[in-house]
Amino acid sequence: MYLWILLTGLLGYSLAQAIYRLYFHPLHVFPGPKIAAVTSLYQFFHDGIRGGRYLWEVEKMHEKYGPIVRINPHELHIKDPQYFDTIYRSPKQEKDVSAAAVFMSPNSMIGTVSHTQHRTRRAVLNNFFSKQAVAKLEPRVWLFVEKLLHWLEEAEKCTTAADTIRLHDLYANLTTDVITEYTYGQSMDCLDENGVNSILEASDGFSSLVHIIWFLPVLSTILRGIPLSVMENLQPRAAKFFGLQRMIRERSQAILNKTDHRAEDKTARTVFEALTASSVPAEEKSLSRLEDESVVVLLAGMGTTARVLSTGSLHLANNKALALKLRQELMQVMPDPTSKPSWSQLEQVPYLTAVINESLRLSHTVVFRLTRLSPVDPLVYGDYVIPPGTPVSQSQYFVHMDPDIFPDPHTFDPERWLRPSTQGDVPLTRFLVPFNKGNRNCLGMNLAYAELYITFAAVFRRFDLDLVNTSLEDLRFTRDLGGGAPEHMRFHVFARVREAS
């Protein structure tokens, strides 16, 4: 009897909720499939069950309903590169709670919902990641790049067909060493042994959880409390991510215990020193805050830059003419293969910049919908007025693959950045958005650019790469796991190394 009453009540509630969402919800006037308007389970099926496939369903929605669609009961997606700036450059914007929760680091900047709190937290590190500050790190970046070159030299000496190098793992070791030194003042020395990279494994673990946490954010808290030995049996990939969190927590606690909180701080030399400076409010120096920010900085600083290096290297190895042109232009600032030009000098090589831009465009480091909402003012798109507080998003993937802006978008074509823009007076770089835009853009953008310029120059001035058991098809991503992921989930690039002639 009571069970029937309960079931009848649930059915009645679900029916009433569906009617409200279809006919009375503030978003009921926006186009889109009715099933997506009624329930988020439609998104969950494609993302949570099928493993990051909803992006393609959203693309089909746009083909049917136009540039603005309601993709779940509460969110709008706009597929219009011209409108990207409006979404992400608005002066005051907040995050959707569900979208912020997927990063599983609620005390980090990327997990901060409030505009005001985000602004406060970002101010602590803004100067630390400025172009001037990053330029001072150049000697250290070159030191790590030289270690990478050592492994390429060793690989070049190998003569058998079976001798290959796992290029993506090597780049990940490079970027891990750079970001851990910048974070703590001591690198993890991954390049010393060139072995298994625990942060790369943690990044894979994070990707496996993204969509589940979007729907069940409380699961992140639950998983944190499960012993790693148990989690390794239940979900080995997720265990890597939470293992990193616990390692960072222990390391943060140890450093925090030794921190000298004097009234006058010396200039911060590491991210951790900047986060624990005496000028930072006490409530912003909690262990949870330091742990969350450190985890995000490490994962973002390692994964995205390594992915761009791997993507560009794969295309250059696949097209020797492009690699040769890059090498010839690099000779302007690197007459000797072992030259060490500055970042600013390398920026003056137009073709190198074009290669980096094209690598950024096709690496698809972030394809997950980064929702924003305007808490007070409505947004206007065409004839539609978007109510304040509505989560609105646009995937960077749709911007970078728009054929009207980037003709033949799947082709790696550095020359497109040297030709006149297809958008008339609007520079093509306006539509290069791998670091997002606005006051919530990627904090580590300058560090990433420094690594990209120096590494691409050092590697391709000196070496040729031949792909082994790797093709452009291995780059084609079919899953949205935060970043674009291939069908087999893991990104690999295998190559043999030859001294450039």
C-alpha positions in Angstrom: 0.0 0.0 0.0 2.7 2.5 1.1 4.9 1.5 -1.8 2.1 2.2 -4.3 1.5 5.6 -2.7 5.2 6.4 -2.9 5.4 5.3 -6.6 2.3 7.3 -7.4 3.8 10.3 -5.8 7.1 10.0 -7.6 5.2 9.5 -10.9 3.1 12.6 -10.3 6.1 14.7 -9.3 8.0 13.6 -12.4 5.0 14.4 -14.6 4.5 17.8 -13.0 8.2 18.6 -13.4 8.2 17.6 -17.1 5.2 19.8 -17.8 6.8 22.7 -16.0 10.1 22.3 -17.8 8.4 22.0 -21.2 5.8 24.8 -20.9 6.6 27.1 -18.0 10.4 27.0 -17.3 12.2 30.3 -18.3 14.0 28.3 -21.0 10.9 26.8 -22.5 11.0 29.2 -25.5 14.4 28.0 -26.6 14.7 25.3 -29.3 16.0 21.8 -28.7 14.8 18.2 -28.3 12.0 17.8 -25.7 13.8 14.9 -24.0 16.8 17.1 -23.3 14.4 19.8 -21.9 12.7 17.3 -19.6 15.6 15.4 -18.1 19.3 15.5 -17.7 19.3 11.7 -18.0 19.5 12.1 -21.8 22.9 13.8 -21.3 23.9 11.2 -18.7 23.2 8.4 -21.1 25.5 9.8 -23.8 28.2 11.1 -21.4 28.1 8.9 -18.3 27.1 5.6 -19.8 28.4 5.8 -23.4 31.6 7.6 -22.2 31.7 11.2 -23.4 29.5 11.1 -26.5 27.1 14.0 -25.8 29.1 16.5 -27.7 28.1 14.8 -30.9 24.5 14.8 -29.9 24.8 18.5 -29.3 26.2 19.0 -32.7 23.2 17.1 -34.2 20.9 19.4 -32.2 22.5 22.5 -33.8 22.2 21.0 -37.3 18.4 20.5 -36.6 17.5 23.5 -34.4 20.0 26.2 -35.2 22.9 28.0 -33.4 21.2 28.2 -29.9 19.7 25.1 -28.3 18.6 23.9 -24.9 20.8 20.9 -24.2 19.5 20.0 -20.8 16.7 21.4 -18.5 18.9 24.2 -17.3 21.6 25.0 -19.9 21.9 26.6 -23.3 24.6 25.9 -25.8 25.5 28.4 -28.5 27.4 27.3 -31.6 28.6 30.6 -33.0 32.3 31.6 -32.8 31.3 35.2 -33.2 29.5 35.0 -29.9 32.3 33.3 -27.9 33.6 36.6 -26.6 30.2 37.6 -25.3 29.9 34.5 -23.2 33.4 34.5 -21.8 34.4 38.1 -21.7 31.5 39.5 -19.8 32.8 41.6 -16.9 31.0 39.7 -14.2 30.4 36.0 -14.7 29.9 33.0 -12.4 30.1 29.2 -12.9 27.4 26.7 -12.9 27.7 24.6 -9.8 27.6 21.3 -11.6 30.2 22.3 -14.1 32.5 23.6 -11.4 32.1 20.4 -9.4 33.6 18.2 -12.2 37.1 19.4 -11.4 36.8 17.7 -7.9 38.8 20.6 -6.4 36.2 23.0 -5.0 38.7 25.2 -3.3 40.7 25.9 -6.5 40.2 28.8 -8.8 38.8 26.6 -11.5 36.3 25.1 -9.1 35.2 28.5 -7.7 31.6 29.5 -8.5 31.5 33.1 -7.2 32.9 35.8 -9.4 34.1 37.8 -6.4 35.9 34.9 -4.8 37.5 33.9 -8.0 38.8 37.4 -8.6 40.3 37.4 -5.1 42.0 34.0 -5.6 43.3 34.8 -9.0 44.8 38.1 -7.9 47.2 36.1 -5.7 48.8 34.4 -8.7 48.3 36.8 -11.6 51.7 38.4 -11.4 53.4 35.1 -10.7 52.2 33.8 -14.1 52.7 37.0 -16.0 54.9 37.0 -19.1 57.6 38.8 -17.3 57.7 36.4 -14.4 57.6 33.3 -16.7 60.5 34.8 -18.8 62.7 34.6 -15.7 62.1 30.8 -15.7 63.6 30.4 -19.2 67.0 29.0 -18.0 65.2 26.3 -16.1 62.9 25.4 -19.0 66.0 25.1 -21.2 67.6 22.8 -18.6 64.6 20.5 -18.7 64.5 20.6 -22.5 68.1 19.6 -22.6 67.2 16.5 -20.6 64.5 15.8 -23.1 67.0 16.2 -26.0 69.3 13.7 -24.2 66.6 11.0 -24.5 66.1 11.9 -28.1 69.8 11.5 -28.7 69.8 8.1 -27.0 66.8 7.1 -29.2 68.7 8.3 -32.3 71.5 5.9 -31.6 69.2 2.9 -31.7 69.3 1.1 -35.0 66.7 -1.7 -34.8 63.2 -1.2 -36.1 61.8 -2.1 -32.7 63.4 0.9 -31.0 60.8 3.6 -30.6 60.2 6.4 -28.2 56.8 7.1 -26.5 56.7 10.7 -27.5 53.7 11.8 -25.5 55.1 10.3 -22.3 58.4 12.0 -22.9 56.7 15.4 -23.3 54.6 14.8 -20.3 57.7 14.1 -18.2 59.1 17.5 -19.5 56.0 19.5 -18.6 55.7 17.7 -15.2 59.2 18.6 -14.3 58.6 22.3 -15.3 55.3 22.7 -13.4 56.4 20.8 -10.3 59.5 23.1 -10.0 57.3 26.1 -10.5 54.8 24.9 -7.9 57.1 23.7 -5.2 60.6 24.8 -6.1 61.6 21.2 -6.7 60.8 19.1 -9.8 59.7 15.5 -9.7 62.8 14.7 -11.9 60.6 12.6 -14.3 63.1 13.2 -17.1 66.0 11.8 -15.1 64.6 8.3 -15.5 62.0 8.9 -18.1 59.8 6.3 -16.5 56.1 6.1 -15.4 54.7 9.5 -14.8 52.2 9.4 -11.8 50.7 12.8 -12.8 50.0 11.6 -16.3 48.3 8.5 -14.8 46.3 10.8 -12.4 45.2 12.9 -15.4 43.8 9.7 -17.1 42.0 9.0 -13.8 40.5 12.4 -13.7 39.2 12.0 -17.3 37.5 8.7 -16.3 35.4 10.5 -13.6 34.4 13.8 -15.3 30.9 13.0 -16.5 30.0 10.9 -13.5 30.9 13.7 -11.1 28.8 16.2 -13.2 25.7 14.3 -12.3 26.8 13.1 -8.8 29.1 15.7 -7.4 28.8 14.2 -3.9 30.6 11.1 -5.3 33.9 13.1 -5.2 33.6 13.5 -1.5 32.7 9.8 -1.0 35.6 8.6 -3.2 38.1 10.7 -1.3 37.3 8.8 1.9 37.8 5.3 0.4 41.1 3.6 1.0 43.3 3.6 -2.1 43.8 -0.1 -1.8 40.1 -0.6 -2.1 39.7 1.9 -4.9 42.5 0.3 -6.9 40.3 -2.8 -7.1 37.1 -1.0 -7.8 38.3 1.8 -10.2 42.1 1.7 -10.8 42.2 4.8 -13.0 40.3 6.9 -10.5 42.6 5.6 -7.8 45.5 7.3 -9.6 43.8 10.7 -9.4 42.9 10.4 -5.7 46.3 9.1 -4.9 47.7 12.3 -6.4 45.4 14.3 -4.3 46.5 12.6 -1.1 50.2 12.9 -2.1 49.7 16.6 -2.7 47.9 17.0 0.6 50.8 15.4 2.5 53.3 17.5 0.7 51.4 20.7 1.2 51.0 19.9 4.9 54.8 19.3 5.2 55.7 22.5 3.5 53.0 24.5 5.3 54.5 23.3 8.7 57.8 24.8 7.6 56.5 28.0 6.2 57.8 31.1 7.9 54.9 33.5 8.1 56.8 36.7 8.6 55.2 40.1 8.2 57.3 40.9 5.2 57.5 38.2 2.5 60.4 37.8 0.1 59.3 37.7 -3.5 57.6 34.4 -4.1 59.6 32.0 -6.2 57.1 29.2 -6.3 53.3 28.9 -6.6 53.2 27.5 -3.1 55.1 30.5 -1.7 52.6 32.8 -3.5 49.6 31.0 -2.0 51.0 31.1 1.5 52.3 34.7 1.5 51.5 36.7 4.6 49.4 39.1 2.5 47.0 36.2 1.7 44.0 36.0 4.1 44.3 33.2 6.6 41.1 31.5 5.4 42.7 31.2 1.9 45.7 29.3 3.3 43.8 26.3 4.6 45.2 22.8 3.7 42.2 22.0 1.5 42.7 25.2 -0.5 46.4 24.6 -1.0 45.8 20.9 -1.9 43.0 21.7 -4.5 44.9 24.5 -6.2 48.1 22.5 -6.3 46.4 19.5 -7.9 44.7 21.7 -10.6 48.0 23.5 -11.4 49.9 20.3 -11.7 47.3 18.5 -13.9 46.7 21.5 -16.1 50.4 22.4 -16.3 51.4 18.9 -17.4 48.6 17.6 -19.5 47.5 20.3 -21.9 51.0 21.5 -22.9 52.2 17.9 -23.4 49.2 17.2 -25.6 49.9 20.2 -27.8 53.6 19.2 -28.2 52.5 15.7 -29.1 49.9 16.9 -31.6 52.2 19.2 -33.4 55.0 16.6 -33.4 52.7 14.0 -34.9 51.7 16.3 -37.8 55.3 17.4 -38.4 56.5 13.8 -38.5 53.7 13.0 -40.8 54.5 15.8 -43.2 58.3 16.1 -43.7 57.9 19.2 -45.9 56.3 21.2 -43.0 59.1 20.0 -40.6 61.8 21.0 -43.1 60.3 24.5 -43.6 60.1 24.9 -39.8 63.8 23.9 -39.5 64.9 26.3 -42.2 63.1 29.2 -40.6 64.5 28.3 -37.2 68.0 28.7 -38.6 67.5 32.4 -38.5 67.7 32.4 -34.7 69.4 29.0 -34.3 72.3 28.9 -36.7 73.7 26.0 -34.7 71.4 23.2 -33.8 72.5 23.5 -30.1 71.7 27.3 -30.0 69.5 28.5 -27.2 67.6 31.5 -28.3 65.3 33.3 -25.9 61.5 32.9 -25.9 61.2 36.5 -27.2 63.6 35.7 -30.1 61.6 32.6 -31.0 58.4 34.6 -31.1 59.9 36.5 -34.0 59.9 33.3 -36.2 56.5 33.5 -38.0 56.4 29.9 -39.1 57.1 28.6 -35.6 54.3 30.7 -34.3 52.0 29.3 -37.0 53.0 25.7 -36.2 52.2 26.4 -32.5 48.9 28.0 -33.3 47.9 25.1 -35.5 49.0 22.6 -32.9 46.9 24.4 -30.3 43.9 24.5 -32.6 44.0 20.7 -33.3 45.1 19.4 -29.9 41.6 19.7 -28.5 43.0 20.0 -24.9 39.6 21.2 -23.6 36.3 20.3 -25.3 34.2 20.1 -22.2 31.5 22.8 -22.0 32.9 25.5 -19.7 29.6 27.0 -18.7 29.2 30.6 -17.6 26.3 32.5 -16.2 25.6 36.2 -15.9 24.1 36.6 -12.4 22.4 39.9 -12.9 22.2 41.0 -16.5 20.5 39.0 -19.3 22.4 38.0 -22.4 21.0 38.7 -25.8 21.5 36.4 -28.8 19.6 37.4 -31.9 16.0 37.5 -31.0 16.5 35.6 -27.8 16.9 37.1 -24.4 18.7 34.7 -22.1 17.5 35.1 -18.5 20.1 36.0 -15.8 21.5 33.0 -14.0 21.2 30.7 -17.0 24.2 28.5 -17.6 25.4 29.2 -21.2 28.3 27.4 -22.9 30.2 26.9 -26.2 32.6 24.1 -26.8 36.0 25.3 -28.0 35.9 22.3 -30.4 33.1 23.9 -32.4 35.1 27.2 -32.7 38.4 25.5 -33.8 36.6 23.2 -36.3 34.3 25.8 -37.9 34.9 25.5 -41.7 33.9 29.1 -42.3 36.8 30.3 -40.2 39.2 27.4 -40.7 38.7 26.0 -44.2 39.4 22.2 -44.3 39.5 22.3 -40.5 40.9 18.7 -40.0 44.0 19.5 -42.0 47.2 20.7 -40.2 47.9 23.8 -42.1 50.3 26.3 -40.4 50.1 28.5 -43.5 46.5 29.5 -42.7 48.0 31.7 -39.9 50.2 33.5 -42.4 47.5 34.1 -45.0 44.9 36.9 -44.8 42.1 36.0 -42.4 38.9 34.6 -43.9 37.1 36.9 -41.6 38.2 40.1 -43.3 39.7 42.6 -40.8 39.3 40.2 -37.9 42.5 38.4 -37.1 42.4 34.7 -37.1 43.9 34.6 -33.7 40.6 35.9 -32.3 39.2 32.4 -32.9 42.1 30.6 -31.3 40.6 29.9 -27.9 42.5 26.9 -26.3 43.1 28.9 -23.1 39.6 30.3 -23.1 39.0 34.1 -22.8 38.0 36.7 -20.2 38.9 36.9 -16.5 38.6 33.1 -16.1 41.0 32.2 -18.9 43.9 29.8 -18.3 46.2 31.3 -15.7 49.2 29.3 -17.0 49.0 30.5 -20.6 52.3 32.3 -20.6 54.2 29.3 -19.1 52.6 27.0 -21.7 53.7 29.3 -24.6 57.3 29.5 -23.2 57.5 25.7 -23.1 55.9 25.3 -26.6 58.2 27.8 -28.3 61.4 26.5 -26.7 60.6 22.8 -27.1 59.3 22.8 -30.7 62.4 24.9 -31.6 64.9 22.7 -29.8 63.4 19.4 -31.1 62.8 20.2 -34.7 65.9 22.2 -35.3 67.9 19.1 -34.4 65.8 16.0 -35.1 63.5 14.4 -37.6 60.8 12.1 -36.3 59.4 9.0 -38.1 56.0 7.7 -36.9 55.9 4.1 -35.8 52.5 2.3 -35.4 50.9 5.8 -35.2 48.8 7.6 -37.7 46.7 10.8 -37.9 43.7 8.5 -37.2 45.1 7.9 -33.7 44.6 11.7 -33.1 40.9 11.6 -34.1 38.9 12.0 -30.9 35.5 10.5 -30.5 35.0 11.1 -26.8 34.7 14.2 -24.7 36.5 13.4 -21.4 37.2 17.0 -20.5 39.8 17.0 -23.3 39.3 15.2 -26.6 40.0 11.5 -26.3 40.4 8.8 -29.0 38.2 5.7 -29.0 40.7 3.6 -27.0 40.8 6.4 -24.4 44.6 6.9 -24.1 46.7 9.3 -26.3 49.9 7.7 -27.7 52.5 8.8 -30.2 55.3 6.4 -31.1 58.3 7.5 -33.2 61.8 6.8 -34.2 64.4 9.6 -34.0 66.9 10.7 -36.7 69.5 13.5 -36.6 68.2 16.2 -39.0 70.3 16.4 -42.2 
